[in-house]
Amino acid sequence: MILDSSDSLSIARSKTYNWTDDYFCPRNGEHPALNNWCYLYMHRAKVKSFVAITHKYFRCFVHETIYRYANSKHDTGEILKPTISGLVFIQGNPDEIKTYLKHNFSDCHLAKDCSTKEVAIISHKVMQPFMRVSEYEPTRIRFLMHPLDHYAKGRPLVRFTSGILHGCEGYIVRIDRDRKLVMQIGDMTVAIGNIHKEHFENIDDSDVPEDIKAALNGRK
């Protein structure tokens, strides 16, 4: 699995499960509130059945990648796999999701933020453009191995003011000869490329998250 920015870019294609704002819960036909998102890891063999059951109660999202192979000149094809094996995003109240998991998937637990030790939360305003890019321009997305502060040092925090990334915040970093928006999704670092047509503005230092400030100050 290719993750780090020093490696070549993989060809990605996402698979989504009812992520649009007109989603109605299959169980009761109600339009759920646009809550924040959490995520969890599980054995890759359980993902399909987990999502099939859970999406009746909560919106789920799985990002997948197309891996192309060529065993020989005449034996080529594609294999679709989750970008990060066993990673599933779930939208909803963390306490409600934890209760649901306890009663239905007791071996599954929501991921925690390493800095706070609390459940890792992704705001809907961040998750929504991430899913839209996954749906329409998946090759722009890439998961990175290093934490956000690794890329943030010496760079201003920016906020995008146009396009599909409107409202997203992060740092502009050149990776593989392409300027990318490097941002945090929960406790993960994601790079979104092909941003040369987008408009963005610098954010005042006072708006930089405290955990990022602390990490940067520790490296000075």
C-alpha positions as CSV (number, residue, x, y, z in Angstrom):
1,M,0.0,0.0,0.0
2,I,1.5,3.4,-1.1
3,L,1.1,6.0,1.6
4,D,4.1,8.2,2.0
5,S,4.7,11.3,-0.1
6,S,8.1,10.0,-1.3
7,D,6.4,7.3,-3.3
8,S,4.6,7.5,-6.6
9,L,1.0,8.4,-6.7
10,S,-1.6,5.6,-6.9
11,I,-4.6,5.6,-9.1
12,A,-7.5,6.1,-6.7
13,R,-11.3,5.7,-7.0
14,S,-13.6,6.0,-4.1
15,K,-16.7,4.0,-3.1
16,T,-19.2,5.9,-1.0
17,Y,-22.3,4.9,0.9
18,N,-25.1,7.4,1.0
19,W,-22.9,10.4,1.9
20,T,-24.9,13.1,0.1
21,D,-27.0,15.6,2.1
22,D,-30.3,14.1,0.8
23,Y,-29.5,10.8,2.5
24,F,-32.4,9.1,4.3
25,C,-31.9,6.4,6.9
26,P,-33.2,3.1,5.4
27,R,-34.5,2.0,8.8
28,N,-37.0,4.8,9.4
29,G,-36.9,7.0,6.3
30,E,-35.8,10.1,8.3
31,H,-33.3,12.7,7.2
32,P,-30.6,12.5,9.9
33,A,-28.9,15.6,11.3
34,L,-25.6,16.6,9.6
35,N,-23.5,15.5,12.5
36,N,-19.7,15.2,12.7
37,W,-17.9,12.0,11.7
38,C,-15.9,9.4,13.6
39,Y,-14.0,6.5,12.3
40,L,-12.8,3.0,13.2
41,Y,-10.5,0.2,12.1
42,M,-11.6,-3.4,11.7
43,H,-10.4,-6.5,9.9
44,R,-10.7,-5.9,6.2
45,A,-12.9,-9.0,5.7
46,K,-15.6,-7.5,8.0
47,V,-15.9,-4.1,6.3
48,K,-18.5,-5.1,3.6
49,S,-20.9,-6.7,6.0
50,F,-20.4,-4.0,8.7
51,V,-21.3,-1.2,6.3
52,A,-24.3,-3.2,4.9
53,I,-25.8,-3.4,8.4
54,T,-24.6,-0.1,9.9
55,H,-25.7,2.2,7.1
56,K,-29.3,1.4,8.1
57,Y,-28.6,3.4,11.2
58,F,-25.7,5.7,10.4
59,R,-24.1,7.1,7.2
60,C,-20.9,5.2,6.4
61,F,-18.1,6.0,4.0
62,V,-15.2,3.9,2.7
63,H,-12.4,5.3,0.5
64,E,-11.2,2.7,-2.0
65,T,-8.3,2.6,-4.5
66,I,-8.0,0.9,-7.9
67,Y,-4.7,-1.1,-8.0
68,R,-3.6,-1.9,-11.6
69,Y,-1.5,-5.0,-12.2
70,A,0.3,-6.6,-15.1
71,N,1.5,-10.2,-14.5
72,S,2.4,-10.4,-18.1
73,K,1.8,-8.6,-21.4
74,H,-1.5,-10.3,-21.8
75,D,-2.5,-10.7,-18.2
76,T,-3.5,-7.2,-16.9
77,G,-6.4,-6.0,-14.8
78,E,-7.6,-3.9,-11.8
79,I,-8.2,-4.8,-8.2
80,L,-10.4,-2.6,-6.0
81,K,-9.3,-2.4,-2.4
82,P,-9.8,0.0,0.6
83,T,-7.1,2.7,0.6
84,I,-6.4,2.0,4.2
85,S,-7.4,-1.6,5.0
86,G,-10.3,-1.8,7.5
87,L,-10.9,2.0,7.8
88,V,-14.6,3.0,7.9
89,F,-16.0,6.5,8.6
90,I,-19.3,6.9,10.4
91,Q,-21.4,10.0,10.8
92,G,-23.4,10.5,14.0
93,N,-23.2,11.3,17.7
94,P,-20.1,9.5,19.1
95,D,-22.0,8.3,22.2
96,E,-24.8,6.8,20.1
97,I,-22.3,5.2,17.8
98,K,-20.4,3.7,20.7
99,T,-23.6,2.3,22.2
100,Y,-24.5,0.8,18.8
101,L,-21.1,-0.8,18.5
102,K,-21.3,-2.2,22.0
103,H,-24.5,-4.0,21.2
104,N,-23.8,-5.0,17.7
105,F,-20.1,-5.1,17.0
106,S,-18.5,-5.4,20.5
107,D,-15.0,-6.0,19.0
108,C,-15.1,-2.6,17.2
109,H,-14.1,0.7,18.8
110,L,-14.0,4.2,17.6
111,A,-10.5,5.6,16.9
112,K,-9.1,8.1,19.4
113,D,-7.1,11.3,18.9
114,C,-3.6,10.7,20.0
115,S,-3.2,14.1,21.5
116,T,-6.4,14.2,23.5
117,K,-7.1,10.5,24.0
118,E,-10.8,11.2,23.2
119,V,-12.7,9.9,20.2
120,A,-11.3,11.4,17.0
121,I,-13.9,13.8,15.5
122,I,-14.0,15.0,11.9
123,S,-16.3,18.0,11.3
124,H,-18.9,17.6,8.6
125,K,-17.6,20.7,6.8
126,V,-14.2,19.0,6.4
127,M,-15.6,15.5,5.6
128,Q,-18.0,16.7,2.9
129,P,-15.5,18.2,0.5
130,F,-13.2,15.2,1.1
131,M,-15.9,12.8,0.0
132,R,-16.9,15.0,-2.9
133,V,-13.3,14.9,-4.2
134,S,-13.2,11.2,-3.6
135,E,-16.4,10.8,-5.7
136,Y,-15.5,13.0,-8.7
137,E,-11.7,13.5,-8.7
138,P,-10.3,10.6,-6.7
139,T,-6.8,10.7,-8.0
140,R,-6.3,14.1,-6.2
141,I,-6.4,12.3,-2.8
142,R,-3.5,10.7,-1.0
143,F,-3.1,9.5,2.6
144,L,0.3,10.4,4.2
145,M,2.3,8.7,6.9
146,H,3.6,11.7,8.8
147,P,1.5,13.9,11.2
148,L,0.3,17.3,10.0
149,D,3.0,19.2,11.9
150,H,5.7,17.5,9.8
151,Y,4.4,19.4,6.8
152,A,3.2,22.6,8.6
153,K,6.5,23.9,9.9
154,G,7.5,27.2,8.1
155,R,4.2,27.4,6.2
156,P,1.2,29.6,6.8
157,L,-2.2,28.0,7.5
158,V,-4.6,28.7,4.7
159,R,-8.3,28.5,4.1
160,F,-9.8,27.7,0.7
161,T,-12.4,30.2,-0.5
162,S,-13.5,28.7,-3.8
163,G,-14.2,25.4,-5.6
164,I,-14.9,22.0,-4.2
165,L,-12.5,22.6,-1.3
166,H,-14.3,25.8,-0.1
167,G,-13.8,26.1,3.7
168,C,-11.1,23.5,4.0
169,E,-8.0,24.5,6.0
170,G,-4.5,23.2,5.8
171,Y,-1.0,23.9,4.4
172,I,0.2,24.2,0.8
173,V,3.0,21.7,0.3
174,R,4.8,20.6,-3.0
175,I,4.8,16.8,-3.3
176,D,5.9,15.0,-6.4
177,R,6.2,18.3,-8.3
178,D,2.5,19.2,-7.5
179,R,1.3,21.7,-5.0
180,K,-1.1,20.0,-2.6
181,L,-3.4,21.0,0.3
182,V,-2.2,18.9,3.3
183,M,-4.9,18.8,5.9
184,Q,-5.9,16.7,8.9
185,I,-8.8,14.3,8.8
186,G,-9.4,13.1,12.3
187,D,-5.9,11.8,13.4
188,M,-4.8,11.2,9.8
189,T,-3.0,13.4,7.3
190,V,-4.4,13.7,3.8
191,A,-3.0,15.5,0.8
192,I,-5.3,16.8,-2.0
193,G,-3.6,17.7,-5.3
194,N,-4.4,19.8,-8.4
195,I,-5.3,22.9,-6.4
196,H,-3.8,25.5,-8.8
197,K,-7.2,26.7,-9.9
198,E,-8.5,27.2,-6.3
199,H,-8.4,30.4,-4.3
200,F,-7.3,30.5,-0.7
201,E,-6.4,33.0,2.0
202,N,-3.9,33.0,4.8
203,I,-5.3,32.4,8.3
204,D,-4.0,34.4,11.3
205,D,-1.7,32.5,13.6
206,S,-4.1,32.8,16.4
207,D,-6.5,30.5,14.6
208,V,-3.9,27.6,14.3
209,P,-5.0,24.6,16.4
210,E,-3.3,24.4,19.8
211,D,-2.0,20.9,19.2
212,I,-0.3,22.0,16.0
213,K,1.2,25.0,17.7
214,A,2.6,22.8,20.5
215,A,4.1,20.4,18.0
216,L,5.7,23.2,16.0
217,N,7.1,24.9,19.1
218,G,8.6,21.6,20.2
219,R,10.7,21.4,17.0
220,K,12.1,24.9,17.3
